[in-house]
Amino acid sequence: MDLLYRLRWNLRADLHDVEIAVGASNEERLVLLFDHSSANESLVVPGLSSLEVVSEVCLEKHANSCDGDEGSPNPYSYRPPPSLFIENKDRRAITLRQFVTEVHAYMNENIAKIKKALRGQVTSSVDGKIFFRRVWAVGSDDGNIRLSVSLIPEMERTKMENLWAAHLQQARMHAKERGRQ
Protein backbone atom coordinates (compact mmCIF):
# COMPACT_ATOMS: atom_id res chain seq x y z
CA MET A 1 0.00 0.00 0.00
CA ASP A 2 2.89 2.37 0.61
CA LEU A 3 3.76 2.28 -3.11
CA LEU A 4 0.18 2.37 -4.39
CA TYR A 5 -0.69 5.48 -2.36
CA ARG A 6 2.33 7.24 -3.90
CA LEU A 7 1.01 6.87 -7.45
CA ARG A 8 -0.28 9.79 -9.52
CA TRP A 9 -1.96 7.76 -12.19
CA ASN A 10 -4.31 9.29 -14.75
CA LEU A 11 -5.96 6.32 -16.43
CA ARG A 12 -6.81 8.42 -19.48
CA ALA A 13 -3.20 9.54 -20.10
CA ASP A 14 -0.36 7.60 -21.64
CA LEU A 15 0.85 4.69 -19.52
CA HIS A 16 4.38 6.12 -19.42
CA ASP A 17 3.08 9.34 -17.79
CA VAL A 18 2.25 7.54 -14.51
CA GLU A 19 4.17 9.20 -11.68
CA ILE A 20 5.19 8.14 -8.20
CA ALA A 21 6.09 10.32 -5.22
CA VAL A 22 9.55 9.37 -3.92
CA GLY A 23 11.92 10.74 -1.33
CA ALA A 24 12.07 11.38 2.38
CA SER A 25 8.90 12.14 4.31
CA ASN A 26 7.60 15.66 3.57
CA GLU A 27 10.28 16.05 0.87
CA GLU A 28 8.71 13.83 -1.77
CA ARG A 29 9.04 14.65 -5.45
CA LEU A 30 7.23 13.18 -8.43
CA VAL A 31 9.15 11.02 -10.92
CA LEU A 32 8.00 8.81 -13.76
CA LEU A 33 7.13 5.41 -12.33
CA PHE A 34 8.82 3.35 -15.03
CA ASP A 35 12.07 5.31 -14.58
CA HIS A 36 12.19 4.49 -10.86
CA SER A 37 13.33 1.29 -9.15
CA SER A 38 10.05 0.99 -7.22
CA ALA A 39 8.36 -0.12 -10.45
CA ASN A 40 10.20 -3.42 -10.13
CA GLU A 41 9.17 -4.06 -6.52
CA SER A 42 6.68 -6.78 -5.68
CA LEU A 43 3.13 -5.47 -5.60
CA VAL A 44 2.46 -7.22 -2.30
CA VAL A 45 4.58 -8.75 0.43
CA PRO A 46 4.86 -11.67 0.42
CA GLY A 47 4.76 -11.72 -3.37
CA LEU A 48 1.85 -13.16 -5.29
CA SER A 49 2.08 -14.69 -8.74
CA SER A 50 -1.63 -14.38 -9.52
CA LEU A 51 -4.55 -12.16 -8.60
CA GLU A 52 -7.88 -10.92 -9.88
CA VAL A 53 -8.63 -7.23 -10.49
CA VAL A 54 -12.07 -5.60 -10.68
CA SER A 55 -13.40 -2.05 -10.88
CA GLU A 56 -14.93 -1.05 -7.55
CA VAL A 57 -17.39 1.41 -9.10
CA CYS A 58 -18.57 -1.15 -11.67
CA LEU A 59 -19.18 -3.79 -9.00
CA GLU A 60 -21.14 -1.30 -6.91
CA LYS A 61 -23.28 -0.23 -9.86
CA HIS A 62 -23.97 -3.87 -10.67
CA ALA A 63 -24.89 -4.66 -7.05
CA ASN A 64 -27.28 -1.70 -7.01
CA SER A 65 -28.97 -2.86 -10.22
CA CYS A 66 -29.98 -6.28 -8.86
CA ASP A 67 -33.62 -6.96 -8.08
CA GLY A 68 -35.08 -8.98 -5.25
CA ASP A 69 -33.55 -10.83 -2.35
CA GLU A 70 -31.74 -13.35 -4.52
CA GLY A 71 -29.75 -10.59 -6.19
CA SER A 72 -30.85 -11.73 -9.63
CA PRO A 73 -30.02 -9.00 -12.12
CA ASN A 74 -32.61 -7.51 -14.38
CA PRO A 75 -31.73 -8.43 -17.99
CA TYR A 76 -31.55 -4.70 -18.77
CA SER A 77 -29.44 -3.83 -15.73
CA TYR A 78 -25.85 -2.72 -15.73
CA ARG A 79 -23.26 -5.44 -16.36
CA PRO A 80 -19.71 -4.92 -15.06
CA PRO A 81 -16.77 -5.79 -17.29
CA PRO A 82 -15.27 -9.23 -16.69
CA SER A 83 -12.45 -9.39 -14.15
CA LEU A 84 -8.82 -9.00 -15.13
CA PHE A 85 -6.66 -11.97 -14.14
CA ILE A 86 -2.96 -11.29 -13.76
CA GLU A 87 -0.93 -14.48 -13.55
CA ASN A 88 2.74 -15.31 -13.86
CA LYS A 89 2.93 -18.94 -14.94
CA ASP A 90 6.55 -19.11 -13.73
CA ARG A 91 5.33 -18.14 -10.21
CA ARG A 92 7.33 -14.86 -10.18
CA ALA A 93 5.84 -12.17 -7.97
CA ILE A 94 3.68 -9.57 -9.71
CA THR A 95 5.52 -6.26 -9.75
CA LEU A 96 4.15 -2.75 -9.45
CA ARG A 97 5.13 -2.23 -13.12
CA GLN A 98 3.16 -5.30 -14.22
CA PHE A 99 0.14 -4.33 -12.13
CA VAL A 100 0.04 -0.75 -13.44
CA THR A 101 0.59 -1.85 -17.06
CA GLU A 102 -2.13 -4.50 -17.05
CA VAL A 103 -4.67 -2.51 -15.01
CA HIS A 104 -4.10 0.58 -17.20
CA ALA A 105 -4.94 -1.45 -20.33
CA TYR A 106 -7.92 -3.15 -18.62
CA MET A 107 -9.45 0.10 -17.38
CA ASN A 108 -9.06 1.82 -20.75
CA GLU A 109 -10.52 -1.19 -22.54
CA ASN A 110 -13.58 -0.91 -20.29
CA ILE A 111 -13.69 2.88 -19.97
CA ALA A 112 -17.25 3.23 -21.33
CA LYS A 113 -18.66 0.96 -18.60
CA ILE A 114 -16.51 2.63 -15.97
CA LYS A 115 -17.69 6.11 -16.98
CA LYS A 116 -21.30 4.94 -16.93
CA ALA A 117 -20.83 3.64 -13.38
CA LEU A 118 -18.96 6.78 -12.24
CA ARG A 119 -21.71 9.07 -13.59
CA GLY A 120 -24.10 7.57 -11.06
CA GLN A 121 -21.77 8.22 -8.13
CA VAL A 122 -20.08 11.57 -8.66
CA THR A 123 -21.22 15.08 -9.46
CA SER A 124 -18.09 16.09 -11.38
CA SER A 125 -17.57 15.32 -15.06
CA VAL A 126 -16.18 11.92 -15.96
CA ASP A 127 -15.19 12.97 -19.47
CA GLY A 128 -11.75 14.29 -18.49
CA LYS A 129 -9.02 12.80 -16.38
CA ILE A 130 -9.81 9.77 -14.26
CA PHE A 131 -7.32 8.94 -11.53
CA PHE A 132 -6.43 5.81 -9.64
CA ARG A 133 -7.59 6.38 -6.07
CA ARG A 134 -6.83 3.22 -4.11
CA VAL A 135 -7.13 -0.53 -4.12
CA TRP A 136 -8.91 -2.83 -1.69
CA ALA A 137 -8.10 -6.49 -1.20
CA VAL A 138 -11.30 -8.50 -1.10
CA GLY A 139 -11.98 -12.21 -1.23
CA SER A 140 -13.09 -13.97 -4.36
CA ASP A 141 -15.46 -16.85 -4.95
CA ASP A 142 -12.56 -19.30 -5.38
CA GLY A 143 -10.53 -18.15 -2.36
CA ASN A 144 -7.95 -16.25 -4.38
CA ILE A 145 -6.97 -12.61 -3.97
CA ARG A 146 -9.22 -10.05 -5.66
CA LEU A 147 -8.18 -6.41 -5.79
CA SER A 148 -10.95 -3.87 -6.17
CA VAL A 149 -9.58 -0.74 -7.85
CA SER A 150 -11.20 2.57 -6.94
CA LEU A 151 -11.07 5.50 -9.39
CA ILE A 152 -11.93 9.18 -9.10
CA PRO A 153 -12.56 11.81 -11.78
CA GLU A 154 -10.41 14.91 -11.62
CA MET A 155 -11.74 17.50 -9.21
CA GLU A 156 -10.90 21.16 -8.77
CA ARG A 157 -7.25 21.82 -7.94
CA THR A 158 -7.52 22.27 -4.15
CA LYS A 159 -9.51 19.06 -3.74
CA MET A 160 -6.99 17.13 -5.85
CA GLU A 161 -4.08 18.53 -3.82
CA ASN A 162 -5.86 17.50 -0.61
CA LEU A 163 -6.40 14.00 -2.02
CA TRP A 164 -2.70 13.67 -2.93
CA ALA A 165 -1.67 14.94 0.51
CA ALA A 166 -3.95 12.38 2.19
CA HIS A 167 -2.51 9.66 -0.04
CA LEU A 168 1.04 10.58 0.97
CA GLN A 169 0.03 10.41 4.63
CA GLN A 170 -1.33 6.91 4.03
CA ALA A 171 1.83 5.94 2.12
CA ARG A 172 4.03 7.16 4.98
CA MET A 173 1.95 5.24 7.52
CA HIS A 174 2.13 2.01 5.51
CA ALA A 175 5.85 2.48 4.87
CA LYS A 176 6.48 2.94 8.57
CA GLU A 177 4.54 -0.26 9.32
CA ARG A 178 6.76 -2.12 6.83
CA GLY A 179 9.93 -0.58 8.27
CA ARG A 180 10.74 1.47 5.18
CA GLN A 181 11.16 4.78 7.02
N, C-alpha and C positions, 0 to 999 in steps of 0.2 A: 504493500500500500504506500510505502514511503516514495517509491518511484512513480507510481500511478498518479498520486496527488501532485506531483511536480510537473506533469505534462500540461502543455498548452497546445491543444490538439483540435484544430478546426477540421471537422470531417468533410467539409465542402472544399477545402483547399488541397493543394498538391500534397501527397504523402510525405515528400521530402521537406515540407515546411513545418512539420511537427517539431515543437520545441520542448525543452525540458529545463527546469530551473535547477542550477547546480551551484555549489559553493557553500561556504560556511553560513550558519544560521544568521539571518537578517542581513546577509551580504550576497544573497543569491543573484545570479545573472542568468539570462536565457541564452541557450545555445541550441543548435539544431540537434535533435535527438540522434540521428544516424551518424553524426560526427563525434558523438560522445561515447565513452566506454560503457556507460550504463545501459546502452541499447543491447549489449551482449549479456547482460545479467539475466539470471533466471527470473521468470515472471513471479514465481512463488517459491518460498522456502519451506519445506524441502521441495525440490523441483518436481514438476509434473510433466509427463510426456503426452498427455491428452486431456482435453477439456472441451466443454460445450459452451457456446456463447449465444446469448439471446439479447434482444433489445427490451429493456425494462418498460419503456413507454408502450411498445407494441403488445407486450404481454398484459399490461394493465388494461389497455383498450379492449383487447380480446376478452379478458375476464369480465369487464363491464358490459359486454355485448351478449353475454350468455343469458338465457331465459330459464326460469324455473329452478327448483332445488337441485336437480341433477346436473346443472351447469351445461345442458345441451345447447349448443349454439344455434341461433336462428340461421337458416341457410343464406340469408342476406346480410348477416352480421360481419363485422370486421374479422379478417383472418390475418394473424401475424405471419411474418416471413418464417420459413423453416430455420431451425437453429443452424449455427455454424459449428462444425466440429473441427478442432485443431488437434492433429495427432502426428507425433513423430514415431514412425514405425521402428526406428532404431533405438527408441526409448530415451533419446536425449531430452533434456529439460527444455520446455518452451521458454524462449527468451522474450524480453520486452520488445525487441525488434520484430520478432515473428508475430507476437500478439498484435502489435500496432499495425503491421502490414496487412495481416489477414482480416482484422476487424475493420480497418479502414475500407478495404475492398468490399467486405460484406455489407457494411452500413451504406456505402454509396450504391451498391447494387440494389438495395432495398429502400432507397431514400424516399420514394413516393409513399410507401406504406408508413415509414417513420414520420414523415411530415404530416400525413393524415392523422396519425395518433397524437403527435405533438399539438396540432391545432386544437384538439379537444381539451388540452391541459394547460396551455399557456395563453397569455393575452398578447404577447409580443409576436412579431412576424416570424414565420419559420422559413421564409424564402431567402434569407441571407445566410450568414454563418451559423453553423450548428457545432457546438463544442462538446467534447467529451467532458462529462462531469465527474463520474465516479463509477466504480464497479462493485457489485455485491456478490459474494459467494453464496449460492443457494443450492440446495440438493436437487437432484434430478430423479426421474422415475426409475432409473437403473442403478442408482447409488453412486454415480460418478459426479464429478465436480461440474457445476453449471455456474457460469459467471453472467450476471445480469448487468448489462452496460446501460448507464444512465446518461442521457444527453440533455443539453440545454441550448436554446437559441440565443444568439447574441443579444445582450441587453444594453442599456445605456452605459456609458463609460464608467461611472462611479460604481454601479452595481457589479460590473465585470471585474473591476479592480478589487472590490470587496470579496468577490467570489475567489479570485486568485490568492488574495491574502489569507482567506480561510483555508484554502487548499494547502498553502505552504505551512500553516500552523499544523494541519493534520499530518503533512509529510514529516515535519520535524518531530511530532509526537511518535509516529510510527518508527521513524529512524532511531529515535532514542530507545524505544522498546527493543529494537533489534541490535542495539549497541553500535550504531553507525556514527553517533555523535559523541 
